[in-house]
Amino acid sequence: MSGLKINPSFEKSAYEPIQEKFLIGIDPGTKTGLAAWDTQDKKLMYVGTYEFFGACEFIRFLKQKRGFDICLVIEDARKRKWFGQNADAKRMGAGSVKRDCKLWEDFCNREGIPFRLVHPKRGATKYTSSEFQIVTGWRVGPPNTHVTRPCW
């Protein structure tokens, strides 16, 4: 069999520059956090929470209907190696998030959307609304880590 790839990957390596105008941060899970960053204006454009298929439709809308030049930055739970306290329970919950990461990878390849899978940041899991507002200038209302995590 030849080395020809039947299903091309649109994944960008950690060393490949991201040149798209909009970065879309994705925090996969039952409540998928989504944040849009304008790389030229250097500002946060959107922050929200969706279920998986709603998030996919939103991304499709941005790319196909609005013509946005986008790259998804997806927090990949498969790269997480630490779990801390209650490690067994966290590993069990991480299984479905790992599945969601694979679904996002498949979605991007299928839709021809460039993406980068990033390692979850240790300790960057919980921020209060006020901390988030200070750092980003974006007011999110009540504390909601599903909304704030894709921004980091």
Contact map, one row per residue, 1 for C-alpha under 8 A:
11100000000000000000000000000000000000000000000000000000000000000000000000000000000000000000000000000000000000000000000000000000000000000000000000000000
11110000000000000000000000000000000000000000000000000000000000000000000000000000000000000000000000000000000000000000000000000000000000000000000000000000
11111000000000000000000000000000000000000000000000000000000000000000000000000000000000000000000000000000000000000000000000000000000000000000000000000000
01111100000000000000000000000000000000000000000000000000000000000000000000000000000000000000000000000000000000000000000000000000000000000000000000000000
00111111000000000000000000000000000000000000000000000000000000000000000000000000000000000000000000000000000000000000000000000000000000000000000000000000
00011111000000000000000000000000000000000000000000000000000000000000000000000000000000000000000000000000000000000000000000000000000000000000000000000000
00001111100000000000000000000000000000000000000000000000000000000000000000000000000000000000000000000000000010000000000000000000000000000000000000000000
00001111110000000000000000000000000000000000000000000000000000000000000000000000000000000000000000000000000010000000000000000000000000000000000000000000
00000011111000000000000000000000000000000000000000000000000000000000000000000000000000000000000000000000000010000000000000000000000000000000000000000000
00000001111100000000000000000000000000000000000000000000000000000000000000000000000000000000000000000000000110011110000000000000000000000000000000000000
00000000111110000000000000000000000000000000000000000000000000000000000000000000000000000000000000000000000010000111100000000000000000000000000000000000
00000000011111110100000000000000000000000000000000000000000000000000000000000000000000000000000000000000000000000111000000000000000000000000000000000000
00000000001111110000000000000000000000000000000000000000000000000000000000000000000000000000000000000000000000000001000000000000000000000000000000000000
00000000000111111000000000000000000000000000000000000000000000000000000000000000000000000000000000000000000000000001000000000000000000000000000000000000
00000000000111111000000000000000000000000000000000000000000000000000000000000000000000000000000000000000000000000000000000000000000000000000000000000000
00000000000111111100000000000000000000000000000000000000000000000000000000000000000000000000000000000000000000000000000000000000000000000000000000000000
00000000000001111110000000000000000000000000000000000000000000000000000000000000000000000000000000000000000000000000000000000000000000000000000000000000
00000000000100011111000000000000000000000000000000000000000000000000001000000000000000000000000000000000000000000000000000000000000000000000000000000000
00000000000000001111100000000000000000000000000000000000000000000000000000000000000000000000000000000000000000000000000000000000000000000000000000000000
00000000000000000111111000000000000000100000000000000000000000000000111000000000000000000000000000000000000000000000000000000000000000000000000000000000
00000000000000000011111000000000000001110000000000000000000000000001110000000000000000000000000000000000000000000000000000000000000000000000000000000000
00000000000000000001111100000000000111100000000000000000000000000001111000000000000000000000000000000000000000000000000000000000000000000000000000000000
00000000000000000001111110000000000111100000000000000000000000000000011110000000000000000000000000000000000000000000000000000000000000000000000000000000
00000000000000000000011111000000011110000000000000000000000000000000011110000000000000000000000000000000000000000000000000000000000000000000000000000000
00000000000000000000001111100000111110000000000000000000000000000000000111100000000000000000000000000000000000000000000000000000000000000000000000000110
00000000000000000000000111110001111000000000000000000000000000000000000111100000000000000000000000000000000000000000000000000000000000000000000000000100
00000000000000000000000011111001110000000000000000000000000000000000000001100000000000000000000000000000000000000000000000000000000000000000000001001100
00000000000000000000000001111111100000000000000000010000000000000000000001110000000000000000000010011000000000000000000000000000000000000000000000000000
00000000000000000000000000111111100000000000000000010000000000000000000000000000000000000000000110010000000000000000000000000000000000000000000000000000
00000000000000000000000000011111000000000000000000110000000000000000000000000000000000000000000010000000000000000000000000000000000000000000000000000000
00000000000000000000000000011111100000000000000011110000000000000000000000000000000000000000000000000000000000000000000000000000000000000000000001000000
00000000000000000000000001111111110000000000000011110010000000000000000000000000000000000000000000000000000000000000000000000000000000000000000001000000
00000000000000000000000011111011111000000000001111000000000000000000000000000000000000000000000000000000000000000000000000000000000000000000000001111100
00000000000000000000000111100001111100000000011111000010000000000000000000000000000000000000000000000000000000000000000000000000000000000000000000100110
00000000000000000000000111000000111110000001111100000000000000000000000000000000000000000000000000000000000000000000000000000000000000000000000000100110
00000000000000000000011110000000011111000001111000000000000000000000000000000000000000000000000000000000000000000000000000000000000000000000000000000000
00000000000000000000011110000000001111100111110000000000000000000000000000000000000000000000000000000000000000000000000000000000000000000000000000000000
00000000000000000000111000000000000111111111100000000000000000000000000000000000000000000000000000000000000000000000000000000000000000000000000000000000
00000000000000000001111000000000000011111110000000000000000000000000000000000000000000000000000000000000000000000000000000000000000000000000000000000000
00000000000000000000100000000000000001111100000000000000000000000000000000000000000000000000000000000000000000000000000000000000000000000000000000000000
00000000000000000000000000000000000001111110000000000000000000000000000000000000000000000000000000000000000000000000000000000000000000000000000000000000
00000000000000000000000000000000000011111111000000000000000000000000000000000000000000000000000000000000000000000000000000000000000000000000000000000000
00000000000000000000000000000000000011101111100000000000000000000000000000000000000000000000000000000000000000000000000000000000000000000000000000000000
00000000000000000000000000000000001111000111111000000000000000000000000000000000000000000000000000000000000000000000000000000000000000010100000000000000
00000000000000000000000000000000001111000011111000000000000000000000000000000000000000000000000000000000000000000000000000000000000000000000000000000000
00000000000000000000000000000000011110000001111100000000000000000000000000000000000000000000000000000000000000000000000000000000000000000000000000000000
00000000000000000000000000000000111100000001111110000000000000000000000000000000000000000000000000000000000000000000000000000000000000000001000000110000
00000000000000000000000000000000111000000000011111000000000000000000000000000000000000000000000000000000000000000000000000000000000000000000000000100000
00000000000000000000000000000011110000000000001111100010000000000000000000000000000000000000000000000000000000000000000000000000000000000000000001100000
00000000000000000000000000000011110000000000000111111110000000000000000000000000000000000000000000000000000000000000000000000000000000000000000000000000
00000000000000000000000000000111000000000000000011111110000000000000000000000000000000000000000000000000000000000000000000000000000000000000000000000000
00000000000000000000000000011111000000000000000001111111000000000000000000000000000000000000000000000000000000000000000000000000000000000000000000000000
00000000000000000000000000000000000000000000000001111111100000000000000000000000000000000000000000000000000000000000000000000000000000000000000000000000
00000000000000000000000000000000000000000000000001111111110000000000000000000000000000000000000000000000000000000000000000000000000000000000000000000000
00000000000000000000000000000001010000000000000011111111111000000000000000000000000000000000000000000000000000000000000000000000000000000000000000000000
00000000000000000000000000000000000000000000000000011111111100000000000000000000000000000000000000000000001000000000000000000000000000000000000000000000
00000000000000000000000000000000000000000000000000001111111110000000000000000000000000000000000000000000000000000000000000000000000000000000000000000000
00000000000000000000000000000000000000000000000000000111111111000000000000000000000000000000000000000000000000000000000000000000000000000000000000000000
00000000000000000000000000000000000000000000000000000011111111100000000000000000000000000000000000000000000000000000000000000000000000000000000000000000
00000000000000000000000000000000000000000000000000000001111111111000000000000000000000000000000000000000000000000000000000000000000000000000000000000000
00000000000000000000000000000000000000000000000000000000111111111100000000000000000000000000000000000000000000000000000000000000000000000000000000000000
00000000000000000000000000000000000000000000000000000000011111111111000000000000000000000000000000000000000000000000000000000000000000000000000000000000
00000000000000000000000000000000000000000000000000000000001111111111110000000000000000000000000000000000000000000000000000000000000000000000000000000000
00000000000000000000000000000000000000000000000000000000000111111111000000000000000000000000000000000000000000000000000000000000000000000000000000000000
00000000000000000000000000000000000000000000000000000000000111111110000000000000000000000000000000000000000000000000000000000000000000000000000000000000
00000000000000000000000000000000000000000000000000000000000011111111000000000000000000000000000000000000000000000000000000000000000000000000000000000000
00000000000000000000000000000000000000000000000000000000000001111111100000000000000000000000000000000000000000000000000000000000000000000000000000000000
00000000000000000000110000000000000000000000000000000000000001110111110000000000000000000000000000000000000000000000000000000000000000000000000000000000
00000000000000000001110000000000000000000000000000000000000000100011111000000000000000000000000000000000000000000000000000000000000000000000000000000000
00000000000000000001111100000000000000000000000000000000000000100001111100000000000000000000000000000000000000001100000000000000000000000000000000000000
00000000000000000101011100000000000000000000000000000000000000000000111110000000000000000000000000000000000000001111000000000000000000000000000000000000
00000000000000000000001111000000000000000000000000000000000000000000011111000000000000000000000000000000000000001111000000000000000000000000000000000000
00000000000000000000001111000000000000000000000000000000000000000000001111100000000000000000000000000000000000000011110000000000000000000000000000000000
00000000000000000000000011110000000000000000000000000000000000000000000111110000000000000000000000001001000000000011110000000000000000000000000000000000
00000000000000000000000011110000000000000000000000000000000000000000000011111000000000000000000000001000000000000000111100000000000000000000000000000100
00000000000000000000000000010000000000000000000000000000000000000000000001111111000000000000000001001000000000000000111100000000000000000000000000000000
00000000000000000000000000000000000000000000000000000000000000000000000000111111000000000000010011001000000000000000001100000000000000000000000000000000
00000000000000000000000000000000000000000000000000000000000000000000000000011111000000000000000001001000000000000000000000000000000000000000000000000000
00000000000000000000000000000000000000000000000000000000000000000000000000011111100000000000000000000000000000000000011100000000000000000000000000000000
00000000000000000000000000000000000000000000000000000000000000000000000000011111111000000000000000000000000000000000001100000000000000000000000000000000
00000000000000000000000000000000000000000000000000000000000000000000000000000011111000000000000000000000000000000000000000000000000000000000000000000000
00000000000000000000000000000000000000000000000000000000000000000000000000000001111100000000000000000000000000000000000000000000000000000000000000000000
00000000000000000000000000000000000000000000000000000000000000000000000000000001111111100110000000000000000000000000000000000000000000000000000000000000
00000000000000000000000000000000000000000000000000000000000000000000000000000000011111100000000000000000000000000000000000000000000000000000000000000000
00000000000000000000000000000000000000000000000000000000000000000000000000000000001111100000000000000000000000000000000000000000000000000000000000000000
00000000000000000000000000000000000000000000000000000000000000000000000000000000001111111100000000000000000000000000000000000000000000000000000000000000
00000000000000000000000000000000000000000000000000000000000000000000000000000000001111111110000000000000000000000000000000000000000000000000000000000000
00000000000000000000000000000000000000000000000000000000000000000000000000000000000001111111000000000000000000000000000000000000000000000000000000000000
00000000000000000000000000000000000000000000000000000000000000000000000000000000000001111111100000000000000000000000000000000000000000000000000000000000
00000000000000000000000000000000000000000000000000000000000000000000000000000000001001111111110000000000000000000000000000000000000000000000000000000000
00000000000000000000000000000000000000000000000000000000000000000000000000000000001000111111111000000000000000000000000000000000000000000000000000000000
00000000000000000000000000000000000000000000000000000000000000000000000000000000000000011111111100000000000000000000000000000000000000000000000000000000
00000000000000000000000000000000000000000000000000000000000000000000000000000000000000001111111110000000000000000000000000000000000000000000000000000000
00000000000000000000000000000000000000000000000000000000000000000000000000001000000000000111111111000000000000000000000000000000000000000000000000000000
00000000000000000000000000000000000000000000000000000000000000000000000000000000000000000011111111100000000000000000000000000000000000000000000000000000
00000000000000000000000000001000000000000000000000000000000000000000000000000000000000000001111111110000000000000000000000000000000000000000000000000000
00000000000000000000000000011100000000000000000000000000000000000000000000001000000000000000111111111000000000000000000000000000000000000000000000000000
00000000000000000000000000000000000000000000000000000000000000000000000000011100000000000000011111111100000000000000000000000000000000000000000000000000
00000000000000000000000000000000000000000000000000000000000000000000000000000000000000000000001111111110000000000000000000000000000000000000000000000000
00000000000000000000000000011000000000000000000000000000000000000000000000000000000000000000000111111111000000000000000000000000000000000000000000000000
00000000000000000000000000010000000000000000000000000000000000000000000001111100000000000000000011111111100000000000000000000000000000000000000000000000
00000000000000000000000000000000000000000000000000000000000000000000000000000000000000000000000001111111110000000000000000000000000000000000000000000000
00000000000000000000000000000000000000000000000000000000000000000000000000000000000000000000000000111111111000000000000000000000000000000000000000000000
00000000000000000000000000000000000000000000000000000000000000000000000001000000000000000000000000011111111100000000000000000000000000000000000000000000
00000000000000000000000000000000000000000000000000000000000000000000000000000000000000000000000000001111111110000010000000000000000000000000000000000000
00000000000000000000000000000000000000000000000000000000000000000000000000000000000000000000000000000111111111000000000000000000000000000000000000000000
00000000000000000000000000000000000000000000000000000001000000000000000000000000000000000000000000000011111111100000000000000000000000000000000000000000
00000000010000000000000000000000000000000000000000000000000000000000000000000000000000000000000000000001111111111110000000000000000000000000000000000000
00000011111000000000000000000000000000000000000000000000000000000000000000000000000000000000000000000000111111111100000000000000000000000000000000000000
00000000000000000000000000000000000000000000000000000000000000000000000000000000000000000000000000000000011111111000000000000000000000000000000000000000
00000000000000000000000000000000000000000000000000000000000000000000000000000000000000000000000000000000001111111000000000000000000000000000000000000000
00000000010000000000000000000000000000000000000000000000000000000000000000000000000000000000000000000000000111111100000000000000000000000000000000000000
00000000010000000000000000000000000000000000000000000000000000000000011100000000000000000000000000000000000111111110000000000000000000000000000000000000
00000000011100000000000000000000000000000000000000000000000000000000011100000000000000000000000000000000000110011111000000000000000000000000000000000000
00000000011100000000000000000000000000000000000000000000000000000000001111000000000000000000000000000000100100001111100000000000000000000000000000000000
00000000001111000000000000000000000000000000000000000000000000000000001111000000000000000000000000000000000000000111110000000000000000000000000000000000
00000000001000000000000000000000000000000000000000000000000000000000000011110000000000000000000000000000000000000011111000000000000000000000000000000000
00000000000000000000000000000000000000000000000000000000000000000000000011110010000000000000000000000000000000000001111100000000000000000000000000000000
00000000000000000000000000000000000000000000000000000000000000000000000000111011000000000000000000000000000000000000111110000000000000000000000000000000
00000000000000000000000000000000000000000000000000000000000000000000000000111011000000000000000000000000000000000000011111010000000000000000000000000000
00000000000000000000000000000000000000000000000000000000000000000000000000000000000000000000000000000000000000000000001111111000000000000000000000000000
00000000000000000000000000000000000000000000000000000000000000000000000000000000000000000000000000000000000000000000000111111000000000000000000000000000
00000000000000000000000000000000000000000000000000000000000000000000000000000000000000000000000000000000000000000000000011111100000000000000000000000000
00000000000000000000000000000000000000000000000000000000000000000000000000000000000000000000000000000000000000000000000111111110000000000000000000001001
00000000000000000000000000000000000000000000000000000000000000000000000000000000000000000000000000000000000000000000000011111110000000000000000010001000
00000000000000000000000000000000000000000000000000000000000000000000000000000000000000000000000000000000000000000000000000111111000000000000000010001000
00000000000000000000000000000000000000000000000000000000000000000000000000000000000000000000000000000000000000000000000000011111101100000000001010010000
00000000000000000000000000000000000000000000000000000000000000000000000000000000000000000000000000000000000000000000000000000111111100000000001100000000
00000000000000000000000000000000000000000000000000000000000000000000000000000000000000000000000000000000000000000000000000000011111110000011111100000000
00000000000000000000000000000000000000000000000000000000000000000000000000000000000000000000000000000000000000000000000000000001111111000010000000000000
00000000000000000000000000000000000000000000000000000000000000000000000000000000000000000000000000000000000000000000000000000011111111100000000000000000
00000000000000000000000000000000000000000000000000000000000000000000000000000000000000000000000000000000000000000000000000000011111111111110000000010000
00000000000000000000000000000000000000000000000000000000000000000000000000000000000000000000000000000000000000000000000000000000111111111111000000000000
00000000000000000000000000000000000000000000000000000000000000000000000000000000000000000000000000000000000000000000000000000000011111111100000000000000
00000000000000000000000000000000000000000000000000000000000000000000000000000000000000000000000000000000000000000000000000000000001111111000000000000000
00000000000000000000000000000000000000000001000000000000000000000000000000000000000000000000000000000000000000000000000000000000000111111100000000000000
00000000000000000000000000000000000000000000000000000000000000000000000000000000000000000000000000000000000000000000000000000000000111111110000000000000
00000000000000000000000000000000000000000001000000000000000000000000000000000000000000000000000000000000000000000000000000000000000111011111000000000000
00000000000000000000000000000000000000000000000000000000000000000000000000000000000000000000000000000000000000000000000000000000110110001111100000000000
00000000000000000000000000000000000000000000001000000000000000000000000000000000000000000000000000000000000000000000000000000000100010000111111100100000
00000000000000000000000000000000000000000000000000000000000000000000000000000000000000000000000000000000000000000000000000000000100000000011111000000000
00000000000000000000000000000000000000000000000000000000000000000000000000000000000000000000000000000000000000000000000000000000100000000001111100000000
00000000000000000000000000000000000000000000000000000000000000000000000000000000000000000000000000000000000000000000000000000011100000000001111110000000
00000000000000000000000000000000000000000000000000000000000000000000000000000000000000000000000000000000000000000000000000000001100000000001011111110000
00000000000000000000000000000000000000000000000000000000000000000000000000000000000000000000000000000000000000000000000000001110000000000000001111111000
00000000000000000000000000100011100000000000000010000000000000000000000000000000000000000000000000000000000000000000000000000000000000000000000111111100
00000000000000000000000000000000111000000000001110000000000000000000000000000000000000000000000000000000000000000000000000000000000000000001000111111100
00000000000000000000000000000000100000000000001000000000000000000000000000000000000000000000000000000000000000000000000000000010000100000000000111111111
00000000000000000000000000100000100000000000000000000000000000000000000000000000000000000000000000000000000000000000000000011100000000000000000011111111
00000000000000000000000011100000111000000000000000000000000000000000000000100000000000000000000000000000000000000000000000000000000000000000000001111111
00000000000000000000000010000000011000000000000000000000000000000000000000000000000000000000000000000000000000000000000000000000000000000000000000011111
00000000000000000000000000000000000000000000000000000000000000000000000000000000000000000000000000000000000000000000000000010000000000000000000000011111
